[in-house]
Amino acid sequence: AEGLIIRQRRVGSYVAPHSEGKKRGTRPGEGEHGEKSNNLIAILLPIDSGQSNFSEFIQGSLAALENTPYHLVVHNSRKNPNDEKYYIHSLLNNGVKGLVLYPVSDKHNFDVLSSLYWNHVPLVTIDKRYSDIPIPSVVSDNLEASRRITEYLIRKGHRRIVFFSEVPIDMASSLRERFMGYCRALSENGIPVDNRLVFDAVDFGSGDTVKEALLKRLENIVRMEATAVQCVADGVAIWLMRACKASGIRVPRDLSIVGFDDLPDAALPDINLTTMRQDNCKIGEMATNILLDQINGKTITQKEAICHTAFIERGSVLDLGHA
């Protein structure tokens, strides 16, 4: 599902399947004889330098577009709600037929998404869903996956388990579901949910670097006598592991850490992170297929599609029963 990347001013980067890109004289947005055609769909992602798996969504989208007349336009909201709003309007004003959106948050741009829905613009969200707007979405099984990894920590003898997020857990449906999975596993195993063990919205004090802010949180975690930390995402887990190393805290001997995503760096020898793997390629493919159905006038009866995760056990958790 590789493609030819073509950049066009004011619209963005096109990722066209090779079969389409090889048509002589044909550019995205034009027919074989140069006439204007409406064959563009877009994917808008909140890409930042700390996460390297967003290309998987693009690969999945390209797989769905194979043998179709559509080209893919890729844009980056940079995790900025204002940029997200700008690009949504810009893409649609430039003739994009439909949009796959990875929202910055389901707390922002509610008015924009509402207008798109009620104006019948083909739209699918990935990773997050808007509970008050029946926009089709494709998401991981966040609650069940989080419950499974908390259950794993409990089976390894951990009872004082921190839930750790760098942003407020009410910021996105995916984060709320992962937190609820954590709470459910604790409750099902007779362990009280202690909100003192919930660390979210890392407070970056004046002049604090990421490392300094995490070191402050790490001091609190140690003070709370926690034996394990369940991070809301691999990026956070990897930051925390590096903070541990800087503080002389051994992972997993002194503190066990798990993540969620299975970023490429999670498998590095000095990280070796136990985590849940999301099938981002499948999510991108499923979302694009749903988008194509909307474009083709089909009725979408399933408003939420669930993509299953896989448990990846590595070496970041200590078995307290055999310590």
Wavefront OBJ file of the C-alpha trace (Angstrom):
o trace
v 0.000 0.000 0.000
v 2.836 2.370 -0.827
v 2.153 5.518 -2.792
v 3.543 8.501 -4.611
v 3.701 11.670 -2.512
v 2.775 14.809 -4.434
v 2.634 18.247 -2.833
v 0.332 20.916 -4.180
v 0.178 24.477 -2.938
v -2.765 25.442 -0.687
v -4.117 21.889 -0.455
v -1.433 19.651 1.038
v 0.496 16.460 0.442
v -1.170 13.894 -1.791
v -0.357 10.242 -1.299
v -1.500 8.586 -4.504
v -1.439 4.818 -5.103
v 1.216 3.852 -7.644
v -1.444 2.629 -10.057
v -2.913 6.141 -10.159
v 0.375 8.052 -10.033
v 1.638 6.239 -13.147
v -1.111 7.614 -15.366
v 0.733 9.916 -17.722
v -0.229 13.539 -17.390
v -2.591 12.899 -14.465
v -2.321 14.820 -11.210
v -4.460 14.434 -8.089
v -7.610 16.454 -8.625
v -7.575 16.030 -12.435
v -8.997 13.453 -14.793
v -6.989 11.643 -17.477
v -7.531 14.535 -19.917
v -6.697 17.263 -17.393
v -10.305 18.090 -16.538
v -11.089 18.984 -12.904
v -12.405 16.039 -10.863
v -13.370 15.654 -7.229
v -11.312 12.612 -6.317
v -9.580 13.784 -3.138
v -10.111 12.551 0.393
v -8.114 13.759 3.379
v -6.672 12.422 6.594
v -5.889 14.977 9.315
v -3.533 13.763 12.041
v -2.148 15.406 15.227
v 1.469 14.509 14.504
v 4.253 15.538 16.856
v 7.928 14.692 17.050
v 7.440 12.365 20.007
v 5.222 9.822 18.255
v 6.323 7.817 15.256
v 3.378 5.561 14.412
v 1.095 7.955 12.540
v 2.348 6.682 9.187
v 0.490 3.443 9.936
v -2.874 5.230 9.672
v -1.798 6.576 6.275
v -0.723 3.106 5.121
v -4.100 1.703 6.110
v -5.935 4.479 4.314
v -3.901 3.858 1.163
v -4.750 0.161 1.323
v -8.455 1.042 1.300
v -7.966 3.422 -1.657
v -6.218 0.840 -3.819
v -8.221 0.278 -7.013
v -10.370 3.358 -6.372
v -10.188 6.702 -8.204
v -9.354 8.564 -4.990
v -6.110 10.179 -3.844
v -5.177 10.885 -0.247
v -4.352 14.342 1.124
v -2.384 14.301 4.385
v -2.315 17.201 6.831
v -0.967 17.735 10.335
v -2.871 19.634 13.032
v 0.222 19.526 15.312
v -2.064 18.793 18.279
v -3.396 22.345 17.988
v -7.227 22.729 17.989
v -7.005 26.016 16.056
v -4.860 24.405 13.355
v -7.325 21.521 13.266
v -10.228 23.897 12.646
v -8.270 25.776 9.967
v -7.342 22.644 8.037
v -10.857 21.197 8.193
v -12.230 24.347 6.562
v -9.306 24.649 4.149
v -9.498 21.055 2.948
v -13.236 21.137 2.363
v -13.033 24.520 0.636
v -10.420 23.052 -1.707
v -12.686 20.278 -2.937
v -11.870 17.381 -0.639
v -14.654 14.806 -0.900
v -14.453 13.523 2.681
v -12.294 13.510 5.797
v -10.767 10.966 8.165
v -10.070 12.932 11.345
v -7.872 12.008 14.296
v -9.141 14.731 16.665
v -6.812 16.642 18.933
v -9.487 16.216 21.599
v -13.208 15.509 21.702
v -13.498 18.655 23.837
v -12.592 21.010 20.978
v -14.205 22.052 17.692
v -17.575 20.595 18.660
v -19.325 23.286 16.608
v -17.251 22.530 13.522
v -17.864 18.792 13.694
v -21.574 19.354 14.366
v -21.940 21.514 11.262
v -20.144 18.912 9.136
v -22.429 16.168 10.428
v -25.668 18.104 9.884
v -24.504 19.259 6.465
v -23.918 15.594 5.523
v -20.196 15.960 4.860
v -18.568 12.487 4.712
v -16.554 12.227 7.931
v -15.061 9.506 10.142
v -13.092 10.001 13.359
v -10.338 7.681 14.554
v -8.948 7.121 18.068
v -11.641 9.342 19.628
v -15.396 9.634 19.317
v -17.853 12.435 19.944
v -20.553 10.965 22.191
v -23.036 13.759 21.407
v -22.558 13.724 17.619
v -23.319 10.431 15.828
v -20.269 10.669 13.566
v -18.943 7.225 12.589
v -15.729 6.372 14.440
v -13.085 3.654 14.458
v -11.347 3.145 17.793
v -9.304 0.565 19.662
v -10.923 -1.502 22.398
v -9.456 0.952 24.902
v -11.425 -0.034 27.998
v -10.922 -3.786 27.630
v -7.265 -3.422 26.611
v -6.541 -1.232 29.623
v -8.389 -3.647 31.901
v -6.252 -6.488 30.563
v -2.933 -4.768 31.201
v -3.970 -3.700 34.722
v -5.067 -7.294 35.344
v -1.612 -8.424 34.186
v 0.063 -6.153 36.745
v -2.215 -7.483 39.477
v -1.372 -11.092 38.542
v 2.291 -10.125 38.901
v 1.599 -9.139 42.506
v 1.172 -5.369 42.116
v -1.554 -3.641 44.106
v -0.328 -0.054 44.342
v -0.579 0.815 40.678
v -0.334 4.410 39.451
v -2.358 5.518 36.428
v -0.228 8.108 34.623
v -1.184 10.544 31.841
v 0.593 13.693 30.700
v -2.750 15.336 29.834
v -6.089 15.441 31.719
v -7.854 12.102 31.362
v -11.138 13.857 30.604
v -9.590 15.390 27.465
v -10.436 12.464 25.181
v -12.746 9.462 25.033
v -9.779 7.124 24.518
v -8.105 8.336 27.724
v -11.331 8.123 29.727
v -11.910 4.563 28.513
v -8.367 3.508 29.420
v -8.825 4.985 32.878
v -12.137 3.167 33.283
v -10.454 -0.100 32.283
v -7.841 0.471 34.977
v -10.554 1.176 37.552
v -12.574 -1.869 36.509
v -9.617 -4.230 36.883
v -8.836 -2.880 40.338
v -12.457 -3.196 41.442
v -12.837 -6.715 40.035
v -9.803 -7.775 42.061
v -10.940 -6.192 45.328
v -8.445 -3.319 45.180
v -9.854 0.123 46.068
v -9.468 2.840 43.425
v -7.255 5.433 45.114
v -7.372 8.799 43.339
v -4.059 9.704 44.981
v -2.518 7.164 42.601
v -3.977 8.919 39.553
v -1.409 11.275 38.038
v -2.643 13.275 35.073
v -1.945 16.672 33.523
v 1.787 16.898 34.234
v 2.337 20.379 35.632
v 5.133 22.123 33.797
v 6.230 24.797 36.200
v 7.840 27.991 35.050
v 10.922 27.034 33.074
v 10.477 23.292 33.689
v 11.579 20.937 30.947
v 9.706 17.697 30.291
v 12.419 15.861 32.191
v 12.191 18.160 35.219
v 8.397 17.923 35.349
v 8.512 14.137 35.154
v 11.165 13.949 37.849
v 8.854 15.861 40.186
v 6.008 13.452 39.458
v 8.358 10.512 39.885
v 9.280 11.717 43.365
v 5.578 11.697 44.273
v 5.107 8.212 42.834
v 7.985 6.878 44.943
v 6.586 8.675 47.985
v 3.238 6.924 47.452
v 5.055 3.563 47.606
v 3.723 2.497 44.223
v 5.263 -0.626 42.694
v 3.948 -0.152 39.139
v 2.897 2.625 36.782
v 0.343 2.148 34.033
v 0.951 4.860 31.449
v -1.790 6.019 29.140
v 0.562 5.819 26.134
v 4.010 4.517 25.237
v 5.428 8.000 24.723
v 4.665 8.845 28.333
v 6.031 5.504 29.530
v 9.306 6.003 27.675
v 9.680 9.531 29.093
v 9.068 8.128 32.567
v 11.570 5.302 32.090
v 14.244 7.817 31.131
v 13.382 9.909 34.173
v 13.795 6.783 36.292
v 17.222 6.177 34.815
v 18.238 9.767 35.585
v 17.051 9.296 39.187
v 18.770 5.964 39.753
v 15.445 4.083 39.853
v 15.773 0.671 38.224
v 13.021 -0.529 35.866
v 11.586 -3.025 36.602
v 13.536 -3.878 39.761
v 12.415 -0.770 41.661
v 9.406 0.255 39.594
v 7.450 -1.591 36.911
v 6.109 0.404 33.952
v 3.649 -0.493 31.176
v 2.412 1.500 28.203
v -0.171 1.534 25.429
v 0.388 1.788 21.630
v 3.530 -0.299 20.933
v 5.590 2.446 19.367
v 8.754 1.288 17.566
v 10.931 2.641 20.402
v 9.099 0.384 22.898
v 11.046 -2.599 21.559
v 14.490 -0.984 21.905
v 16.797 -2.995 24.181
v 17.129 -0.183 26.724
v 13.320 0.312 26.819
v 11.877 -3.208 26.419
v 8.396 -1.971 27.341
v 5.432 -4.220 28.055
v 2.454 -2.632 26.311
v -0.759 -3.009 24.303
v -0.385 -2.882 20.528
v -2.918 -0.865 18.539
v -3.506 -1.917 14.933
v -3.279 1.587 13.503
v -3.001 0.346 9.930
v -6.277 -1.536 10.322
v -7.908 1.493 11.949
v -6.895 3.676 8.990
v -8.169 1.108 6.506
v -11.496 0.592 8.303
v -12.081 4.333 8.641
v -11.358 4.984 4.972
v -13.687 2.180 3.882
v -16.474 3.707 5.986
v -15.701 7.105 4.456
v -15.930 5.643 0.939
v -19.304 4.122 1.812
v -20.535 7.571 2.880
v -19.219 9.170 -0.299
v -21.001 6.486 -2.329
v -24.301 7.222 -0.589
v -24.522 4.097 1.557
v -26.315 4.248 4.904
v -23.903 3.773 7.814
v -25.728 1.732 10.442
v -22.737 1.005 12.702
v -21.634 4.273 14.268
v -18.628 2.816 16.098
v -16.219 0.174 14.829
v -13.887 -1.458 17.349
v -10.381 -2.583 16.432
v -8.851 -5.153 18.765
v -5.476 -4.721 20.460
v -2.744 -7.246 21.253
v -0.861 -7.663 24.529
v 2.924 -7.408 24.070
v 4.929 -8.708 27.015
v 8.513 -7.564 27.271
v 10.741 -6.888 30.272
v 9.469 -3.780 32.082
v 7.404 -5.539 34.765
v 8.751 -7.327 37.853
v 6.908 -10.407 39.083
v 6.655 -9.625 42.802
v 5.780 -13.247 43.528
v 9.211 -14.293 42.318
v 11.230 -11.217 43.210
l 1 2 3 4 5 6 7 8 9 10 11 12 13 14 15 16 17 18 19 20 21 22 23 24 25 26 27 28 29 30 31 32 33 34 35 36 37 38 39 40 41 42 43 44 45 46 47 48 49 50 51 52 53 54 55 56 57 58 59 60 61 62 63 64 65 66 67 68 69 70 71 72 73 74 75 76 77 78 79 80 81 82 83 84 85 86 87 88 89 90 91 92 93 94 95 96 97 98 99 100 101 102 103 104 105 106 107 108 109 110 111 112 113 114 115 116 117 118 119 120 121 122 123 124 125 126 127 128 129 130 131 132 133 134 135 136 137 138 139 140 141 142 143 144 145 146 147 148 149 150 151 152 153 154 155 156 157 158 159 160 161 162 163 164 165 166 167 168 169 170 171 172 173 174 175 176 177 178 179 180 181 182 183 184 185 186 187 188 189 190 191 192 193 194 195 196 197 198 199 200 201 202 203 204 205 206 207 208 209 210 211 212 213 214 215 216 217 218 219 220 221 222 223 224 225 226 227 228 229 230 231 232 233 234 235 236 237 238 239 240 241 242 243 244 245 246 247 248 249 250 251 252 253 254 255 256 257 258 259 260 261 262 263 264 265 266 267 268 269 270 271 272 273 274 275 276 277 278 279 280 281 282 283 284 285 286 287 288 289 290 291 292 293 294 295 296 297 298 299 300 301 302 303 304 305 306 307 308 309 310 311 312 313 314 315 316 317 318 319 320 321 322 323
